[in-house]
C-alpha cells in the first residue's frame, strides 16, 4: 500500500516534533512487535484472546470491540476504551504486528499493555515511540 504525499496547504501542517505543545490531551504509543510466531497472528480468535488480556491487565475500561479476519490470514482489531483506543494489525507472513495505544486518561497503563503484548505474542523485539497529542 502506498501513501500519497499531502500537498501542504495553509490549514495542514506536518509536525516533526510535538515538544512544544501548550495543550496536551494524551499520549499515542506506536508499537512494533517483531519476530512473533506466525500462529499467534493469523486468526481473530487468537489475537482477540491476547488483546483481551492486554486490555484487562492494563487497567482500562472497555467500551466496544471490532475485529476483521483477512484471507488467507491476518487480523485487524480495535478496542474502543474509555480513555480512547487500542488497535492491532497483524502480518503473520512477516511475523509482525503493529499496535496503537492512544490514552488520554490516567487509569490505563500503556507500559503494562506493551509488556503483555510482548509476552503473549512472544515478540523477539518490541519497539515503540510515544507521540504527545495536542496543540
Secondary structure as the mmCIF struct_conf table of DSSP 4:
data_model
#
loop_
_struct_conf.conf_type_id
_struct_conf.id
_struct_conf.beg_label_comp_id
_struct_conf.beg_label_asym_id
_struct_conf.beg_label_seq_id
_struct_conf.end_label_comp_id
_struct_conf.end_label_asym_id
_struct_conf.end_label_seq_id
HELX_LH_PP_P HELX_LH_PP_P1 UNK A 4 UNK A 6
STRN STRN1 UNK A 9 UNK A 9
TURN_TY1_P TURN_TY1_P1 UNK A 10 UNK A 11
STRN STRN2 UNK A 12 UNK A 12
BEND BEND1 UNK A 16 UNK A 16
TURN_TY1_P TURN_TY1_P2 UNK A 19 UNK A 20
BEND BEND2 UNK A 22 UNK A 23
STRN STRN3 UNK A 24 UNK A 34
BEND BEND3 UNK A 35 UNK A 35
HELX_RH_3T_P HELX_RH_3T_P1 UNK A 38 UNK A 40
TURN_TY1_P TURN_TY1_P3 UNK A 41 UNK A 41
BEND BEND4 UNK A 42 UNK A 42
HELX_RH_AL_P HELX_RH_AL_P1 UNK A 44 UNK A 57
TURN_TY1_P TURN_TY1_P4 UNK A 58 UNK A 59
STRN STRN4 UNK A 62 UNK A 69
BEND BEND5 UNK A 71 UNK A 73
STRN STRN5 UNK A 75 UNK A 81
TURN_TY1_P TURN_TY1_P5 UNK A 82 UNK A 83
STRN STRN6 UNK A 84 UNK A 91
HELX_RH_3T_P HELX_RH_3T_P2 UNK A 92 UNK A 94
TURN_TY1_P TURN_TY1_P6 UNK A 95 UNK A 95
STRN STRN7 UNK A 96 UNK A 103
BEND BEND6 UNK A 105 UNK A 107
HELX_RH_AL_P HELX_RH_AL_P2 UNK A 110 UNK A 120
TURN_TY1_P TURN_TY1_P7 UNK A 121 UNK A 122
BEND BEND7 UNK A 124 UNK A 124
STRN STRN8 UNK A 125 UNK A 134
#
